[in-house]
Amino acid sequence: MTTDRDEILGLYEGQAREEVEDLLSKVGVIQQSTYTYNKYATTDSIRHYAEGIGDDNPLWVNEDYGAKTRWKSVIAPPGFLWSCNPDGGYYLDHFTGLMIGSVYKFYKPMKAGDRVDVTWTIPEVRTQHTRHATPALREPHLYHYRDKDGDLFAELNQIEYRFLRKDINHQQYLAEAVERPKYTADELQKIDDDYASETRRGSEPRYWEDVNVGDEVPTVVKGPWSIRDAVSYYMGIGSDPHCAFRNFWKYKANARPYYILDDPVSGLPEVMRMHHVGTAHAQARGFPFAFEVGPSRVASQMHCLTNWMGDDGSIVEIESRLRRPVCEGDTYWPGGTVTHKLEDERGHLVKVEISAKNQRGEETAPAWATIALPSRSGG
């Protein structure tokens, strides 16, 4: 692993080297977003996002309910800020990418009516040896989300790998899962029962004093994952490349080659992100089937936390690592365990270790979260 500019450039040649050289010149440059799907948090945009992650918490979707909480309004689920992101980043035409993790830090919730302004930068680029491809570039994107007065809602450090398409280990996942998951009637009934038994703390405060190390954060069920889930998620967060008819014609004329690929079946031009909604596109990238959008997995981890902490709690920070894809037909259960209790300038806090195992018992995305809870002392 290295951050040395000359060593990084020495790994590439031709146009790929020129693209990496251009990327390295952008390190540390602060960018102001020019296009976002959601510039404002509204009751509709918040509800659409909540529907896209399958979370019907009334704190997000019921105006009358929200008005009675300490927030005096519906508020946005923590992952809503993803819908405020500027589209894309410094993409490299000869490379493809994969999100492998993120760290969110939250300072205050977004309420209906809030305006969101986003700046972002790439703090560094380094080489990385990965199981996806070697060599790879490790490229973090650091986003800051501010209100109209410049105060921070949150910041996000999203980490992606970039690698040449020719270097992808196409057999990595194809060798591991060559058939769609199949469920017995009893297994499907168990999933239905898990949906039916989901609990939410809601308006009853979960006081810091009442929490103990070792307490469980109950799981929520997500799946069996379908392309329908990906479409619903995109309806909530938006996606500039997924556009229709004349808009696609304009987009295709102006988009960088990175965004436009030939459809593996028809040969017609399509957008790069179709691997989340089309199996042929996913298989062209070395995955057995269409697979879940990375931030959707993180939103699922947040879902189990917000259910547990109740309306008066707040997620302060969550670090997630995406270890395995959730492909078409997979089911997973995010849940956690309280590992620490502490107090500092941020309030009365608990730390939670999160697991998100799939139907095969495989860990898809471990995470670590810090949550602020109300105290009986009022502090």
N, C-alpha and C positions, 0 to 999 in steps of 0.2 A: 504494500500500500504506500502511495506517495502523493504528495501535493506539489511536487516539483514540476514546474511548467514544462521544462525541456524533456523530462522523463515521460510525462504524459503524452506530449506530442510525438515522441519517438515510437509510440505504440501504433501510430496510424500513418497513412500515406494518402496522397491525392486529395480528393474532395473531402473525404472524411477528416483528414488532418486540418484542412481549412475550416471546417465546421467546428472542430474542437478548439482551434485557435480563436475563433470568434467567440465561442462560449467562454473561454478563459478571460477574454477581454472584458466580459460583462460581470465578472465576480466583484461583488461589493457595490454595484451600481443600483441605486434605489429607483424602482419603477412605480409610476402612478397608474392604477388601472384605468383603462379607457372604456371597457365593456364589462359589465357583470350582469348576470341573469336577474339578481335581486339587488337593486340599489337601496330599496326601502324594505324594512320588515313591516308587513301589513298583516291584518288578520287573515287575508286570503293566502298570501305567500307563505306564512307560517303554517297554516293548515295544509296547504299543498305539500310542503316539505314533510310534515308529520305523517301525512297519508303515504308519502313515498317511502318512509322507513317503517311503516306498519305500526305506528305508535299512536294510539287513540287517547292518550292522557288528556283529560279535560283542561289541564293547565295550558296546553298548547292550542286546543281547538274549540273551547267553549268560552265565549266572551263573558257571559254572566258568571261563570265559575271563576274565571281569572280575576274579575273585578272584586271578588270577595277575599282574595289572597293578599299576602303582604306586598305583592308586586302591584296590586291595583289594576292589573291588566293581564291578558294572556301574554305569555312570554314565548320566545322561540326555543325549541329544543337546542341543546348546545351545538350539535352538528350542523345547524342551520347556516352557520357562517360559511360552510362550503358552497352554498348557493350564491354567496356574495363574492366568490373568488373571481378574479380576472381569468378569462379563458386561456388555458395553456401556459406556456412559459417559453424559455429559450429552447425550442425543439430543434433537433438536428435531423436533416432530411435523410441521411443514410443510416440513422440509428432508430431503434425502438426502445421502449422503456417499460418499467414495472415499478409500481409503488411498493415499498417494502416496510414502511413504518411512518409514524407521525408522533409529534408531541404537541398537545394543545394546552395552552394556559388561558384561563378565563378570569376576567376582572369584574365584569358585571353582565347581567343578562340583556339581551335585545328584547325590547318591548314593541308592541304594535305602534307604528308611527315613527320609529327610529330610522334615521338615515345612516347608511354604512359606507365609509370610505376606506379603500384598501390600498396599501402600498406593499411591495414585495421586492425581494432581492435574493440573489444566490450568494451565500456567505463564503462558500469554498467549493472546489471540485477536487476530488481525489480518485485514484484508481482503487479498484476493489476486485478481489478474486471471489467469484460467486458460483453457486451451483447452476445458475441460469445461463451464464456465459462467462468466458474469460478471454480477453480482459473486459472489465466493465468500468464505467464511470459512476461514482457515487455523487449524486447531485441533490443537495438539499435546497428547498425553496422556503424562505422565511417570509410569512405574511403577517401584516399588522392591520387590525380592523379597528377603526376609530369612529366615534360619533361626530356630529356636525361641529362640535366644539373642540375636536381633536383628542378627546379622552379615549383611552383604550377600552374596547369591549373584550378583545382577546388577541392572542397571537398563535400562530400555527407554524411549526417547523415540519414540513412534509419531506420525506426522503425518498428519492427514486434512484433506480439504477438505469443507466443508458448503455446500450451495447449494439454493435453492428448486427444486422439481421443474420449475416452469415455465421456469426459466432454463437448463435443461440443453440443451446442444447435441446433440440426439438424432442428428443426421446425422454426427457426428464419426467414429464407427467404422463405422456402417452403410455409409458411402460408401467406406470403405477395404477392406472385406472382406464381400462380399455372398454368397459361397459358402463352404461348408466346405472346408478344405484337402483336396486329393486327392493321393494318393501312388502312384507306380509300384511295381511289385513290387521293383525294385532299390532304391528309396528305403526301403521298409519293411524290406528285408533289411539295409540299412546301419544302420538304427536298431537292429535286433536284434543286429547285430554290435557296435555300440557298447555295448549292455548287456552282452554277453558279454565284452567286452574291458576293462570297468571294473576298475581296479586300486586296491588299498588298501594303505597302508604298514604298518598294523597294529602288531605288536609290535617291528618293527625301528626303532630310534630314527632320526629324521631330525635330525642334529646341525646346529646353527646354523652351525658352521664349514664345513660341506659345501655350504651353499646359496650361490648367486651371484645377483646382480642379473641379471634376464633369464631366470632359470629359469621353466619353464612349470609351472603347476598344472593337471594334466590335466582335461579336461571330464568331466562325467557327463551322461547323456542323460535328459531328462524329457519323455515323450510317446510317441505322440500323446496329448495331454491329453484326458481323458474325464470325463464327469460321475461315473463310477465313482471317479476320482481325488479329486474333491471330497468324495464320500461317505466315502471312506477317510480323508481328512484330518480331516473332522469327527468321525469315530469316534475319532481320536487326540486331538483338542484339546477335543472337546465343543462344544456350542452350545445354550444354554438355550432359544432359540426353537424349535429343532427337537425337538419333543416329541410324544408320541403320545396319541391318544384322550382319556381323561379329563384327563390332564395338559395337553393342548392346550386343552381346554375351560376349565380353570382359568387357564391362561396367557392365553388370549384375553380372559377376563373382567377380568383385572388389568393387562394390558399397555397401555402408552401407545399412542396411535394410530400412532406412528411405526413400531411393529413389525408392525402388522396391515394388510395390503393386500388388495384384491380380486384374485383370480386372473384374469389377462387373458383366459383361455379360458373357465373355468367360472363366474366371478363369485363363487365361494365365498371365504370368508376364508382367507388364507394369511399366512405370516410373511415379513418383508421380505427375509431372507437367501436366499430361493429363487432369486435371480438367479445363484447359483453352481451350482445343480443343476437349473435349468429354463430352457430357451431362451426361452419366451414372457415370463418374468419379466425376463430379461436384455434382450430387445428393448424392453420397456417402459421400460428405463433408457437406451436408445440404443446398446446393444451388439448385435452381430450374433448371438451365441450365448452360452450359459452360459460363465462365465469363472472362472479360477483365483482362489482366496482369496489375498489379498496376502501374508500371512505364510508361506504355502506356498512362494512364490517365494524368499523369503529363506532358508527352510530348505533349499532346493535349492542355494543358493549356499554355505551352511554345509556341505552334504554334500560338495561337491568339496574344500573346505578340510580337513575332518576326514579324508577319504581320504588326502590328500597329507601332512598333518603327522604322522600316526601317533598311537599311543596316548599318547605322552608329551608331545605338543604341546597347546596350549590357544589357543582364540580369545580374544583380549583385547578386541577391539572390531570391529564391522562396521557400516558405514553403507551402506544400500541405497536406491536411488531407483527407483520403479516407473514406467517411462515408457510402456509399452504393455501392454495386457491380453494374457494368454494365453487364447485362446478355444478352444472345443471343436474338437478336431482339430489344434491347434497342437503343435509340438515345439520344445524349446529345449535348449541345451547350455551350462550354467554352467561356466566355467573361468577361469583367471587367469594372471597373470605377476608375478613378484617384482620390485618396483620399488625397495625400499630395505632395508638392513640397519642395525640400530642396537642399542645397549645403553642401558638406563636402569634406574630403580628397579624396573621391572616384569620385568626379565630380559633375555634375549637374544631380540631381536625381528626379525621381517621384516614388511614391508608388501607387500600383494598387491592389485593392481588386477584386478577381476573383470568379466567380460562374460557376458551370457546371451542370445546371439542365437538367433532362431527360424529355422524352415526357410526363410524368405524372406530371411534375412541381416539382419533388423532387430534392433536392440538393444532388449530388453524391460526390462532392469534392470541398470544398471551398479552396481558396489559397490566399496568400499574397506575392506580388512580389515587388522588388526594381529594377528600370531600370535606367541606365545611358544614357543620351541623349546628342547630340552635342549642343553647345551653340553658339549663334550668336557672342558672344564676343571672341570665340576661346578658352576659358578657359576650 
